[in-house]
Amino acid sequence: MNLSLRSRVAASFIVANAVVLILAFTVFHFLNTLNSEIESITVKSNRVSLLTDEIRISAVSILKYQRRILSNKSSPELVDKIINLCESFSSQLQTLDTLYQEPEVKKIVAKMLSYVDSLRLVVSKASLFHRDNIGMASIGDLADKILESFSEFQDIQYFQSVERDKKVKKIINDTKRNMMITLIIGFLGTIVLGLVVPSKIALPFKKLRDAIRELQECNFDVSIYYNQDDEIGELAQEMNKMIMSFKVFDELRTDRISLEHRKFDTLANLTRRPVLVANAEGKLIYMNNRLYSLLQVQSEDVIDKEMCDSAIPRSIIESYELAIKRRSKIENAEILIPARKSDGADDENGGKDGELPPVFSGYANVIPIRGKDSSLDYYLMVLSQEVFV
């Protein structure tokens, strides 16, 4: 799927916003879950605490009234109060039983229910007993057993409170850990997006930059490969067309230079005077056949080399250095081209060790050929055995 640059940038912003929203909703989910779990635990704990307080009050009231029955003669009103307290106590214990799933708690609650039911049954017949008989004694035993069972329940409740606090802390720590993991993943994902998305967008611009640098180096054998049909793709196609035009122009320019070089070589060889061309850096560019013959060198020995590193006579080098230094024309500079010594060559007097006469002694004119930049200047030297007029 080909997307325009604008669409890709927009898609990047949409993805970034989506990541932020996902992180926000994930954090909200964790916080909401934490709140729900703590609220559930708190509500249950509050209900159990309130119900436990009511049971404690009922147990204390039962204990108080049963002591009155044991210390005084029972009356119908006192018996009715204890029976009502026992019924209320039984209802509270049944409600408490529904709030717990632990077997040990249910066992204790069931034990208290049985004691309360037994106490209600015994108290209902308390008017038939005397203070010292077995029925009156069983009321005290049942009340003590209810109190003992309630004490066991409170011990269990205390340990459950400790476990509940540990559970709340664990829930909070788990939520913190999950939120931290989510934030780290989101942070790493954001970094990946921040590295990948800009690189994907900047990659075609990098290709264009590299192509332009190649063009600056006059390398026209470069091509921009970009297969996306977007604004950058259109720009890449236009630049490829421009590079092709530059390449064609460079080939035409090279052919034209080659043609002009052949023309110059033909004209320079038609004259009998030696001709020499060097650039502003002192490198030899051209010599005609007459000068090759005088110096007895090959083109690879002198062309594109520094004059100081070639077989060019010192007088020619000094004339060129003066012209390059002044960047002006030098007229009638004295030039001496000594003969090259060779083994077995005789001098004019027939000696082998005598000094040979120079092969050229005359004058030279150095004519600068200006370029737009000083580094593009060329210097044409024409030699003559006669003074230039």
C-alpha positions as a Python dict, from the first residue, in 0.01 Angstrom:
ca = {
    (1, 'M'): (0, 0, 0),
    (2, 'N'): (148, 331, -110),
    (3, 'L'): (84, 623, 119),
    (4, 'S'): (174, 982, 58),
    (5, 'L'): (424, 1154, 285),
    (6, 'R'): (144, 1351, 442),
    (7, 'S'): (-53, 1031, 507),
    (8, 'R'): (250, 861, 662),
    (9, 'V'): (314, 1153, 895),
    (10, 'A'): (-55, 1156, 989),
    (11, 'A'): (-46, 780, 1044),
    (12, 'S'): (258, 822, 1269),
    (13, 'F'): (72, 1075, 1483),
    (14, 'I'): (-231, 845, 1495),
    (15, 'V'): (-15, 552, 1607),
    (16, 'A'): (153, 770, 1872),
    (17, 'N'): (-187, 889, 2001),
    (18, 'A'): (-315, 530, 1999),
    (19, 'V'): (-16, 420, 2208),
    (20, 'V'): (-81, 701, 2456),
    (21, 'L'): (-451, 609, 2474),
    (22, 'I'): (-371, 240, 2522),
    (23, 'L'): (-131, 325, 2802),
    (24, 'A'): (-387, 555, 2962),
    (25, 'F'): (-667, 296, 2942),
    (26, 'T'): (-436, 21, 3069),
    (27, 'V'): (-331, 230, 3368),
    (28, 'F'): (-695, 323, 3428),
    (29, 'H'): (-790, -47, 3413),
    (30, 'F'): (-527, -137, 3672),
    (31, 'L'): (-634, 148, 3900),
    (32, 'N'): (-1001, 60, 3859),
    (33, 'T'): (-930, -307, 3933),
    (34, 'L'): (-729, -207, 4239),
    (35, 'N'): (-1009, 18, 4357),
    (36, 'S'): (-1273, -253, 4301),
    (37, 'E'): (-1078, -520, 4486),
    (38, 'I'): (-994, -294, 4780),
    (39, 'E'): (-1353, -170, 4791),
    (40, 'S'): (-1483, -527, 4792),
    (41, 'I'): (-1245, -625, 5071),
    (42, 'T'): (-1327, -308, 5267),
    (43, 'V'): (-1706, -350, 5231),
    (44, 'K'): (-1689, -711, 5344),
    (45, 'S'): (-1458, -620, 5631),
    (46, 'N'): (-1690, -339, 5743),
    (47, 'R'): (-1994, -567, 5730),
    (48, 'V'): (-1813, -834, 5929),
    (49, 'S'): (-1692, -574, 6181),
    (50, 'L'): (-2042, -431, 6229),
    (51, 'L'): (-2196, -775, 6256),
    (52, 'T'): (-1924, -884, 6499),
    (53, 'D'): (-1999, -583, 6719),
    (54, 'E'): (-2367, -671, 6717),
    (55, 'I'): (-2288, -1034, 6806),
    (56, 'R'): (-2060, -918, 7086),
    (57, 'I'): (-2338, -699, 7226),
    (58, 'S'): (-2587, -984, 7198),
    (59, 'A'): (-2346, -1226, 7366),
    (60, 'V'): (-2281, -984, 7652),
    (61, 'S'): (-2655, -923, 7694),
    (62, 'I'): (-2724, -1297, 7701),
    (63, 'L'): (-2449, -1343, 7955),
    (64, 'K'): (-2591, -1062, 8170),
    (65, 'Y'): (-2947, -1198, 8169),
    (66, 'Q'): (-2841, -1556, 8230),
    (67, 'R'): (-2652, -1439, 8540),
    (68, 'R'): (-2976, -1278, 8663),
    (69, 'I'): (-3158, -1604, 8612),
    (70, 'L'): (-2888, -1789, 8806),
    (71, 'S'): (-2871, -1534, 9088),
    (72, 'N'): (-3246, -1460, 9113),
    (73, 'K'): (-3560, -1646, 9055),
    (74, 'S'): (-3652, -1648, 8688),
    (75, 'S'): (-3945, -1445, 8570),
    (76, 'P'): (-4144, -1469, 8247),
    (77, 'E'): (-4022, -1125, 8135),
    (78, 'L'): (-3656, -1220, 8188),
    (79, 'V'): (-3703, -1548, 8006),
    (80, 'D'): (-3868, -1371, 7712),
    (81, 'K'): (-3578, -1124, 7685),
    (82, 'I'): (-3321, -1404, 7676),
    (83, 'I'): (-3527, -1596, 7419),
    (84, 'N'): (-3553, -1284, 7201),
    (85, 'L'): (-3181, -1224, 7237),
    (86, 'C'): (-3113, -1585, 7139),
    (87, 'E'): (-3332, -1553, 6828),
    (88, 'S'): (-3160, -1227, 6732),
    (89, 'F'): (-2823, -1388, 6802),
    (90, 'S'): (-2913, -1685, 6579),
    (91, 'S'): (-3015, -1450, 6296),
    (92, 'Q'): (-2688, -1261, 6329),
    (93, 'L'): (-2486, -1582, 6325),
    (94, 'Q'): (-2669, -1705, 6013),
    (95, 'T'): (-2591, -1375, 5841),
    (96, 'L'): (-2229, -1404, 5951),
    (97, 'D'): (-2214, -1757, 5813),
    (98, 'T'): (-2305, -1627, 5465),
    (99, 'L'): (-2009, -1385, 5468),
    (100, 'Y'): (-1745, -1653, 5513),
    (101, 'Q'): (-1635, -1940, 5294),
    (102, 'E'): (-1365, -2077, 5525),
    (103, 'P'): (-1456, -2417, 5679),
    (104, 'E'): (-1307, -2335, 6018),
    (105, 'V'): (-1517, -2019, 6052),
    (106, 'K'): (-1833, -2200, 5944),
    (107, 'K'): (-1757, -2471, 6199),
    (108, 'I'): (-1729, -2221, 6484),
    (109, 'V'): (-2043, -2034, 6370),
    (110, 'A'): (-2235, -2363, 6352),
    (111, 'K'): (-2111, -2450, 6703),
    (112, 'M'): (-2232, -2113, 6837),
    (113, 'L'): (-2567, -2161, 6663),
    (114, 'S'): (-2612, -2498, 6831),
    (115, 'Y'): (-2520, -2351, 7171),
    (116, 'V'): (-2762, -2059, 7121),
    (117, 'D'): (-3044, -2292, 7016),
    (118, 'S'): (-2974, -2514, 7315),
    (119, 'L'): (-2967, -2210, 7545),
    (120, 'R'): (-3299, -2086, 7407),
    (121, 'L'): (-3454, -2428, 7465),
    (122, 'V'): (-3321, -2452, 7821),
    (123, 'V'): (-3416, -2094, 7911),
    (124, 'S'): (-3769, -2148, 7784),
    (125, 'K'): (-3805, -2418, 8055),
    (126, 'A'): (-3621, -2221, 8326),
    (127, 'S'): (-3944, -2149, 8515),
    (128, 'L'): (-3985, -2525, 8573),
    (129, 'F'): (-3644, -2557, 8740),
    (130, 'H'): (-3519, -2469, 9081),
    (131, 'R'): (-3196, -2274, 9124),
    (132, 'D'): (-2991, -2579, 9224),
    (133, 'N'): (-3114, -2833, 8976),
    (134, 'I'): (-2939, -2957, 8659),
    (135, 'G'): (-3137, -2729, 8416),
    (136, 'M'): (-3023, -2413, 8589),
    (137, 'A'): (-2662, -2529, 8583),
    (138, 'S'): (-2678, -2601, 8209),
    (139, 'I'): (-2773, -2237, 8138),
    (140, 'G'): (-2440, -2120, 8281),
    (141, 'D'): (-2249, -2389, 8088),
    (142, 'L'): (-2414, -2296, 7758),
    (143, 'A'): (-2347, -1925, 7811),
    (144, 'D'): (-1981, -2000, 7888),
    (145, 'K'): (-1954, -2218, 7574),
    (146, 'I'): (-2108, -1939, 7362),
    (147, 'L'): (-1853, -1698, 7506),
    (148, 'E'): (-1566, -1939, 7441),
    (149, 'S'): (-1681, -1998, 7082),
    (150, 'F'): (-1708, -1624, 7027),
    (151, 'S'): (-1353, -1582, 7160),
    (152, 'E'): (-1232, -1847, 6913),
    (153, 'F'): (-1413, -1663, 6635),
    (154, 'Q'): (-1244, -1336, 6731),
    (155, 'D'): (-903, -1504, 6727),
    (156, 'I'): (-971, -1636, 6377),
    (157, 'Q'): (-1101, -1295, 6274),
    (158, 'Y'): (-781, -1133, 6401),
    (159, 'F'): (-567, -1366, 6190),
    (160, 'Q'): (-796, -1306, 5893),
    (161, 'S'): (-752, -930, 5942),
    (162, 'V'): (-377, -979, 5926),
    (163, 'E'): (-417, -1190, 5610),
    (164, 'R'): (-654, -929, 5469),
    (165, 'D'): (-394, -656, 5520),
    (166, 'K'): (-133, -874, 5350),
    (167, 'K'): (-373, -937, 5063),
    (168, 'V'): (-438, -563, 5022),
    (169, 'K'): (-65, -494, 5020),
    (170, 'K'): (-12, -772, 4765),
    (171, 'I'): (-287, -631, 4543),
    (172, 'I'): (-131, -284, 4564),
    (173, 'N'): (218, -421, 4489),
    (174, 'D'): (87, -628, 4197),
    (175, 'T'): (-90, -323, 4058),
    (176, 'K'): (226, -116, 4094),
    (177, 'R'): (428, -387, 3919),
    (178, 'N'): (177, -422, 3636),
    (179, 'M'): (162, -45, 3589),
    (180, 'M'): (541, -23, 3590),
    (181, 'I'): (568, -303, 3334),
    (182, 'T'): (305, -134, 3120),
    (183, 'L'): (483, 201, 3140),
    (184, 'I'): (819, 42, 3058),
    (185, 'I'): (672, -143, 2759),
    (186, 'G'): (501, 177, 2647),
    (187, 'F'): (825, 372, 2691),
    (188, 'L'): (1024, 117, 2491),
    (189, 'G'): (751, 107, 2227),
    (190, 'T'): (762, 485, 2205),
    (191, 'I'): (1139, 475, 2164),
    (192, 'V'): (1109, 213, 1888),
    (193, 'L'): (845, 422, 1713),
    (194, 'G'): (1059, 731, 1760),
    (195, 'L'): (1352, 554, 1593),
    (196, 'V'): (1172, 358, 1323),
    (197, 'V'): (910, 604, 1202),
    (198, 'P'): (1142, 905, 1154),
    (199, 'S'): (1402, 683, 986),
    (200, 'K'): (1138, 551, 748),
    (201, 'I'): (1032, 905, 667),
    (202, 'A'): (1390, 1037, 648),
    (203, 'L'): (1528, 746, 439),
    (204, 'P'): (1414, 884, 100),
    (205, 'F'): (1555, 1226, 190),
    (206, 'K'): (1886, 1059, 272),
    (207, 'K'): (1883, 897, -72),
    (208, 'L'): (1820, 1235, -231),
    (209, 'R'): (2102, 1391, -26),
    (210, 'D'): (2346, 1116, -128),
    (211, 'A'): (2248, 1159, -492),
    (212, 'I'): (2304, 1536, -474),
    (213, 'R'): (2647, 1480, -317),
    (214, 'E'): (2736, 1245, -601),
    (215, 'L'): (2628, 1512, -846),
    (216, 'Q'): (2851, 1762, -667),
    (217, 'E'): (3140, 1522, -733),
    (218, 'C'): (3038, 1519, -1101),
    (219, 'N'): (2938, 1154, -1080),
    (220, 'F'): (2643, 1118, -1314),
    (221, 'D'): (2625, 738, -1291),
    (222, 'V'): (2400, 762, -988),
    (223, 'S'): (2029, 682, -976),
    (224, 'I'): (1769, 723, -701),
    (225, 'Y'): (1571, 405, -640),
    (226, 'Y'): (1244, 476, -462),
    (227, 'N'): (937, 263, -534),
    (228, 'Q'): (676, 459, -336),
    (229, 'D'): (418, 647, -539),
    (230, 'D'): (413, 965, -329),
    (231, 'E'): (552, 1317, -331),
    (232, 'I'): (907, 1193, -270),
    (233, 'G'): (864, 934, -547),
    (234, 'E'): (769, 1210, -790),
    (235, 'L'): (1069, 1415, -678),
    (236, 'A'): (1297, 1110, -720),
    (237, 'Q'): (1167, 1054, -1073),
    (238, 'E'): (1228, 1418, -1165),
    (239, 'M'): (1579, 1403, -1018),
    (240, 'N'): (1653, 1085, -1214),
    (241, 'K'): (1545, 1269, -1529),
    (242, 'M'): (1768, 1562, -1434),
    (243, 'I'): (2062, 1328, -1365),
    (244, 'M'): (2008, 1166, -1703),
    (245, 'S'): (2009, 1511, -1866),
    (246, 'F'): (2331, 1597, -1682),
    (247, 'K'): (2483, 1268, -1797),
    (248, 'V'): (2391, 1336, -2159),
    (249, 'F'): (2522, 1691, -2127),
    (250, 'D'): (2847, 1564, -1973),
    (251, 'E'): (2892, 1316, -2257),
    (252, 'L'): (2833, 1592, -2510),
    (253, 'R'): (3074, 1819, -2321),
    (254, 'T'): (3335, 1542, -2311),
    (255, 'D'): (3295, 1484, -2684),
    (256, 'R'): (3320, 1858, -2746),
    (257, 'I'): (3633, 1886, -2534),
    (258, 'S'): (3783, 1587, -2710),
    (259, 'L'): (3704, 1747, -3046),
    (260, 'E'): (3852, 2080, -2939),
    (261, 'H'): (4157, 1901, -2803),
    (262, 'R'): (4208, 1726, -3136),
    (263, 'K'): (4171, 2059, -3316),
    (264, 'F'): (4420, 2224, -3082),
    (265, 'D'): (4660, 1931, -3120),
    (266, 'T'): (4635, 1954, -3498),
    (267, 'L'): (4698, 2329, -3500),
    (268, 'A'): (4980, 2301, -3247),
    (269, 'N'): (5152, 2034, -3453),
    (270, 'L'): (5116, 2237, -3772),
    (271, 'T'): (5343, 2505, -3631),
    (272, 'R'): (5714, 2441, -3619),
    (273, 'R'): (5754, 2605, -3280),
    (274, 'P'): (5745, 2398, -2961),
    (275, 'V'): (5423, 2445, -2762),
    (276, 'L'): (5362, 2366, -2396),
    (277, 'V'): (5047, 2401, -2177),
    (278, 'A'): (5034, 2376, -1793),
    (279, 'N'): (4768, 2453, -1534),
    (280, 'A'): (4780, 2687, -1235),
    (281, 'E'): (4918, 2407, -1018),
    (282, 'G'): (5224, 2356, -1238),
    (283, 'K'): (5107, 2029, -1392),
    (284, 'L'): (5174, 1967, -1759),
    (285, 'I'): (4860, 1939, -1969),
    (286, 'Y'): (4984, 1934, -2327),
    (287, 'M'): (5301, 1924, -2540),
    (288, 'N'): (5315, 1919, -2917),
    (289, 'N'): (5527, 1679, -3119),
    (290, 'R'): (5801, 1938, -3177),
    (291, 'L'): (5865, 1969, -2803),
    (292, 'Y'): (5848, 1591, -2754),
    (293, 'S'): (6121, 1563, -3016),
    (294, 'L'): (6339, 1822, -2846),
    (295, 'L'): (6302, 1674, -2499),
    (296, 'Q'): (6309, 1313, -2620),
    (297, 'V'): (6038, 1200, -2376),
    (298, 'Q'): (5708, 1014, -2395),
    (299, 'S'): (5369, 1159, -2299),
    (300, 'E'): (5333, 931, -1996),
    (301, 'D'): (5662, 1071, -1862),
    (302, 'V'): (5542, 1430, -1843),
    (303, 'I'): (5165, 1471, -1893),
    (304, 'D'): (4966, 1526, -1570),
    (305, 'K'): (5285, 1544, -1368),
    (306, 'E'): (5450, 1825, -1179),
    (307, 'M'): (5709, 1995, -1396),
    (308, 'C'): (5961, 1965, -1112),
    (309, 'D'): (5918, 1586, -1117),
    (310, 'S'): (5959, 1550, -1496),
    (311, 'A'): (6231, 1598, -1755),
    (312, 'I'): (6135, 1961, -1816),
    (313, 'P'): (6436, 2197, -1824),
    (314, 'R'): (6484, 2436, -1534),
    (315, 'S'): (6451, 2748, -1751),
    (316, 'I'): (6099, 2645, -1861),
    (317, 'I'): (6000, 2570, -1502),
    (318, 'E'): (6122, 2910, -1380),
    (319, 'S'): (5934, 3090, -1658),
    (320, 'Y'): (5613, 2907, -1568),
    (321, 'E'): (5656, 2973, -1196),
    (322, 'L'): (5700, 3344, -1265),
    (323, 'A'): (5389, 3354, -1487),
    (324, 'I'): (5182, 3162, -1230),
    (325, 'K'): (5305, 3389, -952),
    (326, 'R'): (5223, 3708, -1142),
    (327, 'R'): (4920, 3563, -1321),
    (328, 'S'): (5027, 3768, -1619),
    (329, 'K'): (5199, 3730, -1956),
    (330, 'I'): (5575, 3668, -1968),
    (331, 'E'): (5753, 3778, -2287),
    (332, 'N'): (6090, 3672, -2433),
    (333, 'A'): (6202, 3466, -2135),
    (334, 'E'): (6535, 3302, -2210),
    (335, 'I'): (6500, 2926, -2254),
    (336, 'L'): (6777, 2670, -2273),
    (337, 'I'): (6711, 2304, -2337),
    (338, 'P'): (7031, 2108, -2279),
    (339, 'A'): (7107, 1794, -2471),
    (340, 'R'): (7047, 1466, -2295),
    (341, 'K'): (7364, 1264, -2247),
    (342, 'S'): (7365, 910, -2377),
    (343, 'D'): (7627, 638, -2364),
    (344, 'G'): (7850, 623, -2675),
    (345, 'A'): (7746, 968, -2799),
    (346, 'D'): (8038, 1181, -2940),
    (347, 'D'): (8061, 1556, -2911),
    (348, 'E'): (8142, 1782, -3204),
    (349, 'N'): (8516, 1736, -3139),
    (350, 'G'): (8479, 1357, -3130),
    (351, 'G'): (8516, 1318, -2749),
    (352, 'K'): (8289, 1105, -2536),
    (353, 'D'): (8322, 1308, -2218),
    (354, 'G'): (8291, 1659, -2365),
    (355, 'E'): (7996, 1886, -2293),
    (356, 'L'): (7720, 1853, -2554),
    (357, 'P'): (7570, 2165, -2711),
    (358, 'P'): (7205, 2252, -2614),
    (359, 'V'): (6929, 2121, -2838),
    (360, 'F'): (6744, 2452, -2807),
    (361, 'S'): (6846, 2800, -2709),
    (362, 'G'): (6599, 3079, -2758),
    (363, 'Y'): (6303, 3264, -2606),
    (364, 'A'): (5953, 3190, -2486),
    (365, 'N'): (5626, 3373, -2440),
    (366, 'V'): (5392, 3250, -2159),
    (367, 'I'): (5030, 3348, -2222),
    (368, 'P'): (4773, 3296, -1939),
    (369, 'I'): (4427, 3163, -2032),
    (370, 'R'): (4191, 3290, -1767),
    (371, 'G'): (3922, 3085, -1599),
    (372, 'K'): (3640, 3191, -1366),
    (373, 'D'): (3844, 3054, -1078),
    (374, 'S'): (4219, 3092, -1034),
    (375, 'S'): (4250, 2716, -1010),
    (376, 'L'): (4112, 2694, -1366),
    (377, 'D'): (4383, 2915, -1517),
    (378, 'Y'): (4600, 2764, -1792),
    (379, 'Y'): (4934, 2891, -1924),
    (380, 'L'): (5037, 2846, -2288),
    (381, 'M'): (5409, 2863, -2369),
    (382, 'V'): (5539, 2908, -2720),
    (383, 'L'): (5914, 2869, -2783),
    (384, 'S'): (6115, 3043, -3052),
    (385, 'Q'): (6482, 3078, -3132),
    (386, 'E'): (6419, 3438, -3224),
    (387, 'V'): (6295, 3724, -3011),
    (388, 'F'): (5917, 3768, -3028),
    (389, 'V'): (5817, 4099, -3172),
}
